[in-house]
Amino acid sequence: MVYSDSFPGLPACAPRGHPRIIEDWDEEEHYEQTTADAAITALFKYNPAALEQFLDMDNEEVCWER
């Protein structure tokens, strides 16, 4: 599994259990992926600004539109 450093605060080198953005899926290493990795990656690919809003603990509303 290859992870990306393309979003501040979500480093590719973070330990398992810390959300990471998946850059490349390796079928043989699928066991490394967590639900958090999948959710964060999907939101990042859909709309990076929405991911930023989602992770902002002071933000009360997330705009999901692209």
PDBQT receptor file of N, H, CA, C and O in Angstrom, charges set to zero:
ATOM      1  N   MET A   1       0.855  -1.170   0.000  1.00  0.00    +0.000 N 
ATOM      2  CA  MET A   1       0.000   0.000   0.000  1.00  0.00    +0.000 C 
ATOM      3  C   MET A   1       0.900   1.232   0.000  1.00  0.00    +0.000 C 
ATOM      4  O   MET A   1       1.837   1.320   0.794  1.00  0.00    +0.000 OA
ATOM      5  N   VAL A   2       0.623   2.162  -0.873  1.00  0.00    +0.000 N 
ATOM      6  H   VAL A   2      -0.138   2.090  -1.518  1.00  0.00    +0.000 HD
ATOM      7  CA  VAL A   2       1.383   3.408  -0.942  1.00  0.00    +0.000 C 
ATOM      8  C   VAL A   2       0.453   4.531  -0.501  1.00  0.00    +0.000 C 
ATOM      9  O   VAL A   2      -0.670   4.659  -0.988  1.00  0.00    +0.000 OA
ATOM     10  N   TYR A   3       0.946   5.340   0.432  1.00  0.00    +0.000 N 
ATOM     11  H   TYR A   3       1.858   5.236   0.829  1.00  0.00    +0.000 HD
ATOM     12  CA  TYR A   3       0.157   6.449   0.945  1.00  0.00    +0.000 C 
ATOM     13  C   TYR A   3       0.732   7.767   0.446  1.00  0.00    +0.000 C 
ATOM     14  O   TYR A   3       1.897   7.841   0.055  1.00  0.00    +0.000 OA
ATOM     15  N   SER A   4      -0.093   8.803   0.464  1.00  0.00    +0.000 N 
ATOM     16  H   SER A   4      -1.039   8.743   0.782  1.00  0.00    +0.000 HD
ATOM     17  CA  SER A   4       0.269  10.105  -0.091  1.00  0.00    +0.000 C 
ATOM     18  C   SER A   4       0.465  11.140   1.006  1.00  0.00    +0.000 C 
ATOM     19  O   SER A   4      -0.188  11.090   2.049  1.00  0.00    +0.000 OA
ATOM     20  N   ASP A   5       1.372  12.079   0.757  1.00  0.00    +0.000 N 
ATOM     21  H   ASP A   5       1.902  12.120  -0.090  1.00  0.00    +0.000 HD
ATOM     22  CA  ASP A   5       1.585  13.236   1.632  1.00  0.00    +0.000 C 
ATOM     23  C   ASP A   5       0.875  14.466   1.081  1.00  0.00    +0.000 C 
ATOM     24  O   ASP A   5       1.258  15.591   1.404  1.00  0.00    +0.000 OA
ATOM     25  N   SER A   6      -0.143  14.276   0.263  1.00  0.00    +0.000 N 
ATOM     26  H   SER A   6      -0.454  13.363   0.000  1.00  0.00    +0.000 HD
ATOM     27  CA  SER A   6      -0.762  15.392  -0.445  1.00  0.00    +0.000 C 
ATOM     28  C   SER A   6      -1.717  16.229   0.404  1.00  0.00    +0.000 C 
ATOM     29  O   SER A   6      -2.274  17.207  -0.094  1.00  0.00    +0.000 OA
ATOM     30  N   PHE A   7      -1.919  15.871   1.666  1.00  0.00    +0.000 N 
ATOM     31  H   PHE A   7      -1.466  15.076   2.070  1.00  0.00    +0.000 HD
ATOM     32  CA  PHE A   7      -2.805  16.662   2.523  1.00  0.00    +0.000 C 
ATOM     33  C   PHE A   7      -2.095  16.946   3.840  1.00  0.00    +0.000 C 
ATOM     34  O   PHE A   7      -1.659  16.016   4.518  1.00  0.00    +0.000 OA
ATOM     35  N   PRO A   8      -1.973  18.234   4.217  1.00  0.00    +0.000 N 
ATOM     36  CA  PRO A   8      -1.300  18.586   5.466  1.00  0.00    +0.000 C 
ATOM     37  C   PRO A   8      -1.996  17.938   6.671  1.00  0.00    +0.000 C 
ATOM     38  O   PRO A   8      -3.223  17.920   6.764  1.00  0.00    +0.000 OA
ATOM     39  N   GLY A   9      -1.198  17.419   7.568  1.00  0.00    +0.000 N 
ATOM     40  H   GLY A   9      -0.201  17.433   7.492  1.00  0.00    +0.000 HD
ATOM     41  CA  GLY A   9      -1.751  16.821   8.773  1.00  0.00    +0.000 C 
ATOM     42  C   GLY A   9      -2.066  15.343   8.646  1.00  0.00    +0.000 C 
ATOM     43  O   GLY A   9      -2.376  14.690   9.642  1.00  0.00    +0.000 OA
ATOM     44  N   LEU A  10      -1.991  14.804   7.438  1.00  0.00    +0.000 N 
ATOM     45  H   LEU A  10      -1.739  15.334   6.629  1.00  0.00    +0.000 HD
ATOM     46  CA  LEU A  10      -2.220  13.382   7.221  1.00  0.00    +0.000 C 
ATOM     47  C   LEU A  10      -0.987  12.791   6.531  1.00  0.00    +0.000 C 
ATOM     48  O   LEU A  10      -1.031  12.484   5.339  1.00  0.00    +0.000 OA
ATOM     49  N   PRO A  11       0.105  12.631   7.270  1.00  0.00    +0.000 N 
ATOM     50  CA  PRO A  11       1.352  12.156   6.659  1.00  0.00    +0.000 C 
ATOM     51  C   PRO A  11       1.297  10.691   6.234  1.00  0.00    +0.000 C 
ATOM     52  O   PRO A  11       0.677   9.859   6.896  1.00  0.00    +0.000 OA
ATOM     53  N   ALA A  12       1.943  10.403   5.140  1.00  0.00    +0.000 N 
ATOM     54  H   ALA A  12       2.446  11.079   4.603  1.00  0.00    +0.000 HD
ATOM     55  CA  ALA A  12       1.997   9.034   4.619  1.00  0.00    +0.000 C 
ATOM     56  C   ALA A  12       2.715   8.103   5.583  1.00  0.00    +0.000 C 
ATOM     57  O   ALA A  12       2.434   6.905   5.610  1.00  0.00    +0.000 OA
ATOM     58  N   CYS A  13       3.635   8.636   6.373  1.00  0.00    +0.000 N 
ATOM     59  H   CYS A  13       3.863   9.610   6.351  1.00  0.00    +0.000 HD
ATOM     60  CA  CYS A  13       4.427   7.813   7.284  1.00  0.00    +0.000 C 
ATOM     61  C   CYS A  13       3.750   7.596   8.638  1.00  0.00    +0.000 C 
ATOM     62  O   CYS A  13       4.344   6.997   9.534  1.00  0.00    +0.000 OA
ATOM     63  N   ALA A  14       2.528   8.073   8.793  1.00  0.00    +0.000 N 
ATOM     64  H   ALA A  14       2.046   8.560   8.065  1.00  0.00    +0.000 HD
ATOM     65  CA  ALA A  14       1.809   7.905  10.064  1.00  0.00    +0.000 C 
ATOM     66  C   ALA A  14       1.580   6.418  10.336  1.00  0.00    +0.000 C 
ATOM     67  O   ALA A  14       1.477   5.622   9.403  1.00  0.00    +0.000 OA
ATOM     68  N   PRO A  15       1.501   6.049  11.601  1.00  0.00    +0.000 N 
ATOM     69  CA  PRO A  15       1.286   4.638  11.920  1.00  0.00    +0.000 C 
ATOM     70  C   PRO A  15      -0.124   4.180  11.564  1.00  0.00    +0.000 C 
ATOM     71  O   PRO A  15      -1.033   4.995  11.404  1.00  0.00    +0.000 OA
ATOM     72  N   ARG A  16      -0.290   2.878  11.445  1.00  0.00    +0.000 N 
ATOM     73  H   ARG A  16       0.448   2.217  11.575  1.00  0.00    +0.000 HD
ATOM     74  CA  ARG A  16      -1.607   2.289  11.177  1.00  0.00    +0.000 C 
ATOM     75  C   ARG A  16      -2.565   2.751  12.268  1.00  0.00    +0.000 C 
ATOM     76  O   ARG A  16      -2.213   2.767  13.448  1.00  0.00    +0.000 OA
ATOM     77  N   GLY A  17      -3.765   3.122  11.872  1.00  0.00    +0.000 N 
ATOM     78  H   GLY A  17      -4.050   3.109  10.914  1.00  0.00    +0.000 HD
ATOM     79  CA  GLY A  17      -4.748   3.639  12.814  1.00  0.00    +0.000 C 
ATOM     80  C   GLY A  17      -4.909   5.145  12.692  1.00  0.00    +0.000 C 
ATOM     81  O   GLY A  17      -5.950   5.690  13.060  1.00  0.00    +0.000 OA
ATOM     82  N   HIS A  18      -3.892   5.819  12.179  1.00  0.00    +0.000 N 
ATOM     83  H   HIS A  18      -3.046   5.376  11.880  1.00  0.00    +0.000 HD
ATOM     84  CA  HIS A  18      -3.968   7.252  11.888  1.00  0.00    +0.000 C 
ATOM     85  C   HIS A  18      -4.433   7.360  10.445  1.00  0.00    +0.000 C 
ATOM     86  O   HIS A  18      -3.841   6.726   9.572  1.00  0.00    +0.000 OA
ATOM     87  N   PRO A  19      -5.478   8.143  10.161  1.00  0.00    +0.000 N 
ATOM     88  CA  PRO A  19      -5.976   8.226   8.776  1.00  0.00    +0.000 C 
ATOM     89  C   PRO A  19      -4.886   8.672   7.805  1.00  0.00    +0.000 C 
ATOM     90  O   PRO A  19      -4.137   9.612   8.072  1.00  0.00    +0.000 OA
ATOM     91  N   ARG A  20      -4.817   7.977   6.676  1.00  0.00    +0.000 N 
ATOM     92  H   ARG A  20      -5.425   7.214   6.459  1.00  0.00    +0.000 HD
ATOM     93  CA  ARG A  20      -3.849   8.288   5.628  1.00  0.00    +0.000 C 
ATOM     94  C   ARG A  20      -4.556   8.245   4.283  1.00  0.00    +0.000 C 
ATOM     95  O   ARG A  20      -5.535   7.519   4.108  1.00  0.00    +0.000 OA
ATOM     96  N   ILE A  21      -4.060   9.019   3.343  1.00  0.00    +0.000 N 
ATOM     97  H   ILE A  21      -3.265   9.608   3.485  1.00  0.00    +0.000 HD
ATOM     98  CA  ILE A  21      -4.631   9.038   2.003  1.00  0.00    +0.000 C 
ATOM     99  C   ILE A  21      -3.926   7.970   1.166  1.00  0.00    +0.000 C 
ATOM    100  O   ILE A  21      -2.702   7.972   1.036  1.00  0.00    +0.000 OA
ATOM    101  N   ILE A  22      -4.708   7.072   0.609  1.00  0.00    +0.000 N 
ATOM    102  H   ILE A  22      -5.702   7.070   0.714  1.00  0.00    +0.000 HD
ATOM    103  CA  ILE A  22      -4.160   5.993  -0.203  1.00  0.00    +0.000 C 
ATOM    104  C   ILE A  22      -3.846   6.534  -1.592  1.00  0.00    +0.000 C 
ATOM    105  O   ILE A  22      -4.710   7.095  -2.266  1.00  0.00    +0.000 OA
ATOM    106  N   GLU A  23      -2.595   6.355  -2.008  1.00  0.00    +0.000 N 
ATOM    107  H   GLU A  23      -1.893   5.899  -1.461  1.00  0.00    +0.000 HD
ATOM    108  CA  GLU A  23      -2.182   6.798  -3.339  1.00  0.00    +0.000 C 
ATOM    109  C   GLU A  23      -2.233   5.654  -4.337  1.00  0.00    +0.000 C 
ATOM    110  O   GLU A  23      -2.639   5.837  -5.485  1.00  0.00    +0.000 OA
ATOM    111  N   ASP A  24      -1.822   4.481  -3.895  1.00  0.00    +0.000 N 
ATOM    112  H   ASP A  24      -1.493   4.332  -2.963  1.00  0.00    +0.000 HD
ATOM    113  CA  ASP A  24      -1.789   3.325  -4.791  1.00  0.00    +0.000 C 
ATOM    114  C   ASP A  24      -2.193   2.086  -4.006  1.00  0.00    +0.000 C 
ATOM    115  O   ASP A  24      -1.660   1.816  -2.930  1.00  0.00    +0.000 OA
ATOM    116  N   TRP A  25      -3.136   1.340  -4.556  1.00  0.00    +0.000 N 
ATOM    117  H   TRP A  25      -3.569   1.559  -5.430  1.00  0.00    +0.000 HD
ATOM    118  CA  TRP A  25      -3.678   0.144  -3.923  1.00  0.00    +0.000 C 
ATOM    119  C   TRP A  25      -2.900  -1.076  -4.387  1.00  0.00    +0.000 C 
ATOM    120  O   TRP A  25      -2.737  -1.297  -5.587  1.00  0.00    +0.000 OA
ATOM    121  N   ASP A  26      -2.427  -1.854  -3.449  1.00  0.00    +0.000 N 
ATOM    122  H   ASP A  26      -2.560  -1.673  -2.474  1.00  0.00    +0.000 HD
ATOM    123  CA  ASP A  26      -1.734  -3.103  -3.755  1.00  0.00    +0.000 C 
ATOM    124  C   ASP A  26      -2.612  -4.242  -3.274  1.00  0.00    +0.000 C 
ATOM    125  O   ASP A  26      -2.819  -4.402  -2.071  1.00  0.00    +0.000 OA
ATOM    126  N   GLU A  27      -3.128  -5.031  -4.197  1.00  0.00    +0.000 N 
ATOM    127  H   GLU A  27      -2.961  -4.901  -5.174  1.00  0.00    +0.000 HD
ATOM    128  CA  GLU A  27      -4.045  -6.128  -3.856  1.00  0.00    +0.000 C 
ATOM    129  C   GLU A  27      -3.474  -7.061  -2.798  1.00  0.00    +0.000 C 
ATOM    130  O   GLU A  27      -4.215  -7.582  -1.964  1.00  0.00    +0.000 OA
ATOM    131  N   GLU A  28      -2.172  -7.272  -2.825  1.00  0.00    +0.000 N 
ATOM    132  H   GLU A  28      -1.570  -6.848  -3.502  1.00  0.00    +0.000 HD
ATOM    133  CA  GLU A  28      -1.556  -8.190  -1.878  1.00  0.00    +0.000 C 
ATOM    134  C   GLU A  28      -1.411  -7.588  -0.480  1.00  0.00    +0.000 C 
ATOM    135  O   GLU A  28      -1.201  -8.322   0.486  1.00  0.00    +0.000 OA
ATOM    136  N   GLU A  29      -1.518  -6.289  -0.362  1.00  0.00    +0.000 N 
ATOM    137  H   GLU A  29      -1.689  -5.693  -1.147  1.00  0.00    +0.000 HD
ATOM    138  CA  GLU A  29      -1.368  -5.624   0.933  1.00  0.00    +0.000 C 
ATOM    139  C   GLU A  29      -2.668  -4.969   1.389  1.00  0.00    +0.000 C 
ATOM    140  O   GLU A  29      -2.632  -4.024   2.177  1.00  0.00    +0.000 OA
ATOM    141  N   HIS A  30      -3.804  -5.445   0.913  1.00  0.00    +0.000 N 
ATOM    142  H   HIS A  30      -3.833  -6.213   0.273  1.00  0.00    +0.000 HD
ATOM    143  CA  HIS A  30      -5.081  -4.821   1.249  1.00  0.00    +0.000 C 
ATOM    144  C   HIS A  30      -5.370  -4.852   2.745  1.00  0.00    +0.000 C 
ATOM    145  O   HIS A  30      -6.144  -4.027   3.232  1.00  0.00    +0.000 OA
ATOM    146  N   TYR A  31      -4.776  -5.767   3.477  1.00  0.00    +0.000 N 
ATOM    147  H   TYR A  31      -4.148  -6.436   3.082  1.00  0.00    +0.000 HD
ATOM    148  CA  TYR A  31      -5.004  -5.871   4.913  1.00  0.00    +0.000 C 
ATOM    149  C   TYR A  31      -4.488  -4.653   5.683  1.00  0.00    +0.000 C 
ATOM    150  O   TYR A  31      -4.902  -4.427   6.820  1.00  0.00    +0.000 OA
ATOM    151  N   GLU A  32      -3.588  -3.863   5.079  1.00  0.00    +0.000 N 
ATOM    152  H   GLU A  32      -3.251  -4.047   4.155  1.00  0.00    +0.000 HD
ATOM    153  CA  GLU A  32      -3.051  -2.673   5.739  1.00  0.00    +0.000 C 
ATOM    154  C   GLU A  32      -4.049  -1.522   5.757  1.00  0.00    +0.000 C 
ATOM    155  O   GLU A  32      -3.960  -0.647   6.618  1.00  0.00    +0.000 OA
ATOM    156  N   GLN A  33      -4.986  -1.507   4.835  1.00  0.00    +0.000 N 
ATOM    157  H   GLN A  33      -5.058  -2.219   4.136  1.00  0.00    +0.000 HD
ATOM    158  CA  GLN A  33      -5.947  -0.413   4.736  1.00  0.00    +0.000 C 
ATOM    159  C   GLN A  33      -6.933  -0.475   5.887  1.00  0.00    +0.000 C 
ATOM    160  O   GLN A  33      -7.406  -1.550   6.257  1.00  0.00    +0.000 OA
ATOM    161  N   THR A  34      -7.240   0.690   6.453  1.00  0.00    +0.000 N 
ATOM    162  H   THR A  34      -6.856   1.563   6.153  1.00  0.00    +0.000 HD
ATOM    163  CA  THR A  34      -8.250   0.762   7.504  1.00  0.00    +0.000 C 
ATOM    164  C   THR A  34      -9.482   1.467   6.957  1.00  0.00    +0.000 C 
ATOM    165  O   THR A  34      -9.440   2.073   5.886  1.00  0.00    +0.000 OA
ATOM    166  N   THR A  35     -10.564   1.384   7.692  1.00  0.00    +0.000 N 
ATOM    167  H   THR A  35     -10.598   0.892   8.562  1.00  0.00    +0.000 HD
ATOM    168  CA  THR A  35     -11.786   2.087   7.296  1.00  0.00    +0.000 C 
ATOM    169  C   THR A  35     -11.530   3.585   7.244  1.00  0.00    +0.000 C 
ATOM    170  O   THR A  35     -12.032   4.271   6.355  1.00  0.00    +0.000 OA
ATOM    171  N   ALA A  36     -10.753   4.094   8.190  1.00  0.00    +0.000 N 
ATOM    172  H   ALA A  36     -10.344   3.536   8.912  1.00  0.00    +0.000 HD
ATOM    173  CA  ALA A  36     -10.423   5.526   8.199  1.00  0.00    +0.000 C 
ATOM    174  C   ALA A  36      -9.651   5.910   6.940  1.00  0.00    +0.000 C 
ATOM    175  O   ALA A  36      -9.912   6.959   6.350  1.00  0.00    +0.000 OA
ATOM    176  N   ASP A  37      -8.702   5.069   6.525  1.00  0.00    +0.000 N 
ATOM    177  H   ASP A  37      -8.490   4.217   7.004  1.00  0.00    +0.000 HD
ATOM    178  CA  ASP A  37      -7.954   5.336   5.292  1.00  0.00    +0.000 C 
ATOM    179  C   ASP A  37      -8.901   5.430   4.098  1.00  0.00    +0.000 C 
ATOM    180  O   ASP A  37      -8.791   6.346   3.283  1.00  0.00    +0.000 OA
ATOM    181  N   ALA A  38      -9.820   4.490   3.999  1.00  0.00    +0.000 N 
ATOM    182  H   ALA A  38      -9.910   3.746   4.661  1.00  0.00    +0.000 HD
ATOM    183  CA  ALA A  38     -10.761   4.465   2.871  1.00  0.00    +0.000 C 
ATOM    184  C   ALA A  38     -11.668   5.688   2.875  1.00  0.00    +0.000 C 
ATOM    185  O   ALA A  38     -11.884   6.303   1.831  1.00  0.00    +0.000 OA
ATOM    186  N   ALA A  39     -12.196   6.043   4.036  1.00  0.00    +0.000 N 
ATOM    187  H   ALA A  39     -12.020   5.544   4.885  1.00  0.00    +0.000 HD
ATOM    188  CA  ALA A  39     -13.108   7.192   4.128  1.00  0.00    +0.000 C 
ATOM    189  C   ALA A  39     -12.398   8.500   3.812  1.00  0.00    +0.000 C 
ATOM    190  O   ALA A  39     -12.914   9.327   3.059  1.00  0.00    +0.000 OA
ATOM    191  N   ILE A  40     -11.220   8.686   4.385  1.00  0.00    +0.000 N 
ATOM    192  H   ILE A  40     -10.801   8.015   4.997  1.00  0.00    +0.000 HD
ATOM    193  CA  ILE A  40     -10.456   9.916   4.151  1.00  0.00    +0.000 C 
ATOM    194  C   ILE A  40     -10.035  10.013   2.683  1.00  0.00    +0.000 C 
ATOM    195  O   ILE A  40     -10.102  11.089   2.089  1.00  0.00    +0.000 OA
ATOM    196  N   THR A  41      -9.606   8.906   2.106  1.00  0.00    +0.000 N 
ATOM    197  H   THR A  41      -9.552   8.033   2.589  1.00  0.00    +0.000 HD
ATOM    198  CA  THR A  41      -9.200   8.901   0.697  1.00  0.00    +0.000 C 
ATOM    199  C   THR A  41     -10.373   9.236  -0.214  1.00  0.00    +0.000 C 
ATOM    200  O   THR A  41     -10.232  10.036  -1.139  1.00  0.00    +0.000 OA
ATOM    201  N   ALA A  42     -11.531   8.629   0.041  1.00  0.00    +0.000 N 
ATOM    202  H   ALA A  42     -11.646   7.979   0.792  1.00  0.00    +0.000 HD
ATOM    203  CA  ALA A  42     -12.713   8.899  -0.785  1.00  0.00    +0.000 C 
ATOM    204  C   ALA A  42     -13.113  10.368  -0.701  1.00  0.00    +0.000 C 
ATOM    205  O   ALA A  42     -13.416  10.990  -1.720  1.00  0.00    +0.000 OA
ATOM    206  N   LEU A  43     -13.115  10.923   0.503  1.00  0.00    +0.000 N 
ATOM    207  H   LEU A  43     -12.869  10.418   1.330  1.00  0.00    +0.000 HD
ATOM    208  CA  LEU A  43     -13.492  12.330   0.662  1.00  0.00    +0.000 C 
ATOM    209  C   LEU A  43     -12.460  13.239   0.001  1.00  0.00    +0.000 C 
ATOM    210  O   LEU A  43     -12.828  14.223  -0.641  1.00  0.00    +0.000 OA
ATOM    211  N   PHE A  44     -11.178  12.924   0.149  1.00  0.00    +0.000 N 
ATOM    212  H   PHE A  44     -10.879  12.125   0.670  1.00  0.00    +0.000 HD
ATOM    213  CA  PHE A  44     -10.127  13.728  -0.481  1.00  0.00    +0.000 C 
ATOM    214  C   PHE A  44     -10.253  13.719  -2.004  1.00  0.00    +0.000 C 
ATOM    215  O   PHE A  44     -10.119  14.759  -2.648  1.00  0.00    +0.000 OA
ATOM    216  N   LYS A  45     -10.511  12.544  -2.574  1.00  0.00    +0.000 N 
ATOM    217  H   LYS A  45     -10.620  11.699  -2.051  1.00  0.00    +0.000 HD
ATOM    218  CA  LYS A  45     -10.636  12.452  -4.032  1.00  0.00    +0.000 C 
ATOM    219  C   LYS A  45     -11.909  13.126  -4.537  1.00  0.00    +0.000 C 
ATOM    220  O   LYS A  45     -11.934  13.644  -5.653  1.00  0.00    +0.000 OA
ATOM    221  N   TYR A  46     -12.957  13.124  -3.731  1.00  0.00    +0.000 N 
ATOM    222  H   TYR A  46     -12.937  12.704  -2.824  1.00  0.00    +0.000 HD
ATOM    223  CA  TYR A  46     -14.207  13.770  -4.119  1.00  0.00    +0.000 C 
ATOM    224  C   TYR A  46     -14.075  15.289  -4.048  1.00  0.00    +0.000 C 
ATOM    225  O   TYR A  46     -14.442  16.000  -4.983  1.00  0.00    +0.000 OA
ATOM    226  N   ASN A  47     -13.535  15.784  -2.905  1.00  0.00    +0.000 N 
ATOM    227  H   ASN A  47     -13.236  15.206  -2.145  1.00  0.00    +0.000 HD
ATOM    228  CA  ASN A  47     -13.421  17.225  -2.726  1.00  0.00    +0.000 C 
ATOM    229  C   ASN A  47     -12.429  17.518  -1.596  1.00  0.00    +0.000 C 
ATOM    230  O   ASN A  47     -12.795  17.416  -0.425  1.00  0.00    +0.000 OA
ATOM    231  N   PRO A  48     -11.191  17.877  -1.918  1.00  0.00    +0.000 N 
ATOM    232  CA  PRO A  48     -10.196  18.161  -0.879  1.00  0.00    +0.000 C 
ATOM    233  C   PRO A  48     -10.627  19.263   0.099  1.00  0.00    +0.000 C 
ATOM    234  O   PRO A  48     -10.276  19.207   1.278  1.00  0.00    +0.000 OA
ATOM    235  N   ALA A  49     -11.374  20.250  -0.370  1.00  0.00    +0.000 N 
ATOM    236  H   ALA A  49     -11.659  20.296  -1.327  1.00  0.00    +0.000 HD
ATOM    237  CA  ALA A  49     -11.845  21.319   0.516  1.00  0.00    +0.000 C 
ATOM    238  C   ALA A  49     -12.832  20.768   1.551  1.00  0.00    +0.000 C 
ATOM    239  O   ALA A  49     -12.838  21.215   2.698  1.00  0.00    +0.000 OA
ATOM    240  N   ALA A  50     -13.658  19.807   1.157  1.00  0.00    +0.000 N 
ATOM    241  H   ALA A  50     -13.653  19.443   0.225  1.00  0.00    +0.000 HD
ATOM    242  CA  ALA A  50     -14.596  19.186   2.091  1.00  0.00    +0.000 C 
ATOM    243  C   ALA A  50     -13.841  18.389   3.155  1.00  0.00    +0.000 C 
ATOM    244  O   ALA A  50     -14.252  18.361   4.316  1.00  0.00    +0.000 OA
ATOM    245  N   LEU A  51     -12.747  17.744   2.768  1.00  0.00    +0.000 N 
ATOM    246  H   LEU A  51     -12.414  17.766   1.825  1.00  0.00    +0.000 HD
ATOM    247  CA  LEU A  51     -11.933  17.016   3.742  1.00  0.00    +0.000 C 
ATOM    248  C   LEU A  51     -11.342  17.992   4.749  1.00  0.00    +0.000 C 
ATOM    249  O   LEU A  51     -11.329  17.715   5.949  1.00  0.00    +0.000 OA
ATOM    250  N   GLU A  52     -10.856  19.122   4.276  1.00  0.00    +0.000 N 
ATOM    251  H   GLU A  52     -10.867  19.347   3.302  1.00  0.00    +0.000 HD
ATOM    252  CA  GLU A  52     -10.308  20.135   5.172  1.00  0.00    +0.000 C 
ATOM    253  C   GLU A  52     -11.371  20.615   6.158  1.00  0.00    +0.000 C 
ATOM    254  O   GLU A  52     -11.093  20.755   7.349  1.00  0.00    +0.000 OA
ATOM    255  N   GLN A  53     -12.574  20.864   5.674  1.00  0.00    +0.000 N 
ATOM    256  H   GLN A  53     -12.800  20.750   4.707  1.00  0.00    +0.000 HD
ATOM    257  CA  GLN A  53     -13.672  21.280   6.551  1.00  0.00    +0.000 C 
ATOM    258  C   GLN A  53     -14.040  20.170   7.532  1.00  0.00    +0.000 C 
ATOM    259  O   GLN A  53     -14.294  20.442   8.706  1.00  0.00    +0.000 OA
ATOM    260  N   PHE A  54     -14.070  18.937   7.069  1.00  0.00    +0.000 N 
ATOM    261  H   PHE A  54     -13.864  18.716   6.116  1.00  0.00    +0.000 HD
ATOM    262  CA  PHE A  54     -14.431  17.784   7.885  1.00  0.00    +0.000 C 
ATOM    263  C   PHE A  54     -13.451  17.599   9.053  1.00  0.00    +0.000 C 
ATOM    264  O   PHE A  54     -13.861  17.265  10.164  1.00  0.00    +0.000 OA
ATOM    265  N   LEU A  55     -12.172  17.817   8.796  1.00  0.00    +0.000 N 
ATOM    266  H   LEU A  55     -11.839  18.089   7.894  1.00  0.00    +0.000 HD
ATOM    267  CA  LEU A  55     -11.152  17.627   9.817  1.00  0.00    +0.000 C 
ATOM    268  C   LEU A  55     -10.993  18.821  10.760  1.00  0.00    +0.000 C 
ATOM    269  O   LEU A  55     -10.327  18.708  11.788  1.00  0.00    +0.000 OA
ATOM    270  N   ASP A  56     -11.591  19.949  10.424  1.00  0.00    +0.000 N 
ATOM    271  H   ASP A  56     -12.133  20.041   9.589  1.00  0.00    +0.000 HD
ATOM    272  CA  ASP A  56     -11.512  21.153  11.252  1.00  0.00    +0.000 C 
ATOM    273  C   ASP A  56     -12.497  21.023  12.415  1.00  0.00    +0.000 C 
ATOM    274  O   ASP A  56     -13.709  21.114  12.222  1.00  0.00    +0.000 OA
ATOM    275  N   MET A  57     -11.976  20.813  13.606  1.00  0.00    +0.000 N 
ATOM    276  H   MET A  57     -10.992  20.739  13.763  1.00  0.00    +0.000 HD
ATOM    277  CA  MET A  57     -12.825  20.589  14.781  1.00  0.00    +0.000 C 
ATOM    278  C   MET A  57     -13.653  21.819  15.165  1.00  0.00    +0.000 C 
ATOM    279  O   MET A  57     -14.641  21.695  15.888  1.00  0.00    +0.000 OA
ATOM    280  N   ASP A  58     -13.259  22.998  14.689  1.00  0.00    +0.000 N 
ATOM    281  H   ASP A  58     -12.456  23.099  14.101  1.00  0.00    +0.000 HD
ATOM    282  CA  ASP A  58     -14.014  24.219  14.987  1.00  0.00    +0.000 C 
ATOM    283  C   ASP A  58     -15.120  24.486  13.968  1.00  0.00    +0.000 C 
ATOM    284  O   ASP A  58     -15.963  25.358  14.178  1.00  0.00    +0.000 OA
ATOM    285  N   ASN A  59     -15.117  23.749  12.887  1.00  0.00    +0.000 N 
ATOM    286  H   ASN A  59     -14.433  23.040  12.717  1.00  0.00    +0.000 HD
ATOM    287  CA  ASN A  59     -16.102  23.936  11.828  1.00  0.00    +0.000 C 
ATOM    288  C   ASN A  59     -17.387  23.178  12.179  1.00  0.00    +0.000 C 
ATOM    289  O   ASN A  59     -17.335  22.003  12.540  1.00  0.00    +0.000 OA
ATOM    290  N   GLU A  60     -18.516  23.837  12.076  1.00  0.00    +0.000 N 
ATOM    291  H   GLU A  60     -18.558  24.792  11.783  1.00  0.00    +0.000 HD
ATOM    292  CA  GLU A  60     -19.789  23.208  12.420  1.00  0.00    +0.000 C 
ATOM    293  C   GLU A  60     -20.535  22.652  11.213  1.00  0.00    +0.000 C 
ATOM    294  O   GLU A  60     -21.529  21.943  11.373  1.00  0.00    +0.000 OA
ATOM    295  N   GLU A  61     -20.069  22.965  10.013  1.00  0.00    +0.000 N 
ATOM    296  H   GLU A  61     -19.262  23.541   9.883  1.00  0.00    +0.000 HD
ATOM    297  CA  GLU A  61     -20.774  22.547   8.812  1.00  0.00    +0.000 C 
ATOM    298  C   GLU A  61     -19.771  22.223   7.703  1.00  0.00    +0.000 C 
ATOM    299  O   GLU A  61     -18.766  22.915   7.537  1.00  0.00    +0.000 OA
ATOM    300  N   VAL A  62     -20.059  21.166   6.952  1.00  0.00    +0.000 N 
ATOM    301  H   VAL A  62     -20.875  20.604   7.087  1.00  0.00    +0.000 HD
ATOM    302  CA  VAL A  62     -19.195  20.769   5.839  1.00  0.00    +0.000 C 
ATOM    303  C   VAL A  62     -19.982  20.912   4.552  1.00  0.00    +0.000 C 
ATOM    304  O   VAL A  62     -21.106  20.422   4.439  1.00  0.00    +0.000 OA
ATOM    305  N   CYS A  63     -19.380  21.592   3.577  1.00  0.00    +0.000 N 
ATOM    306  H   CYS A  63     -18.467  21.990   3.669  1.00  0.00    +0.000 HD
ATOM    307  CA  CYS A  63     -19.987  21.744   2.264  1.00  0.00    +0.000 C 
ATOM    308  C   CYS A  63     -19.453  20.625   1.372  1.00  0.00    +0.000 C 
ATOM    309  O   CYS A  63     -18.267  20.609   1.042  1.00  0.00    +0.000 OA
ATOM    310  N   TRP A  64     -20.317  19.694   0.981  1.00  0.00    +0.000 N 
ATOM    311  H   TRP A  64     -21.280  19.707   1.248  1.00  0.00    +0.000 HD
ATOM    312  CA  TRP A  64     -19.911  18.520   0.217  1.00  0.00    +0.000 C 
ATOM    313  C   TRP A  64     -19.839  18.777  -1.281  1.00  0.00    +0.000 C 
ATOM    314  O   TRP A  64     -19.328  17.938  -2.023  1.00  0.00    +0.000 OA
ATOM    315  N   GLU A  65     -20.339  19.915  -1.738  1.00  0.00    +0.000 N 
ATOM    316  H   GLU A  65     -20.754  20.596  -1.135  1.00  0.00    +0.000 HD
ATOM    317  CA  GLU A  65     -20.351  20.201  -3.180  1.00  0.00    +0.000 C 
ATOM    318  C   GLU A  65     -18.937  20.403  -3.700  1.00  0.00    +0.000 C 
ATOM    319  O   GLU A  65     -18.053  20.868  -2.981  1.00  0.00    +0.000 OA
ATOM    320  N   ARG A  66     -18.744  20.049  -4.948  1.00  0.00    +0.000 N 
ATOM    321  H   ARG A  66     -19.463  19.671  -5.532  1.00  0.00    +0.000 HD
ATOM    322  CA  ARG A  66     -17.425  20.219  -5.566  1.00  0.00    +0.000 C 
ATOM    323  C   ARG A  66     -17.207  21.626  -5.971  1.00  0.00    +0.000 C 
ATOM    324  O   ARG A  66     -16.150  21.957  -6.509  1.00  0.00    +0.000 OA
TER     325      ARG A  66
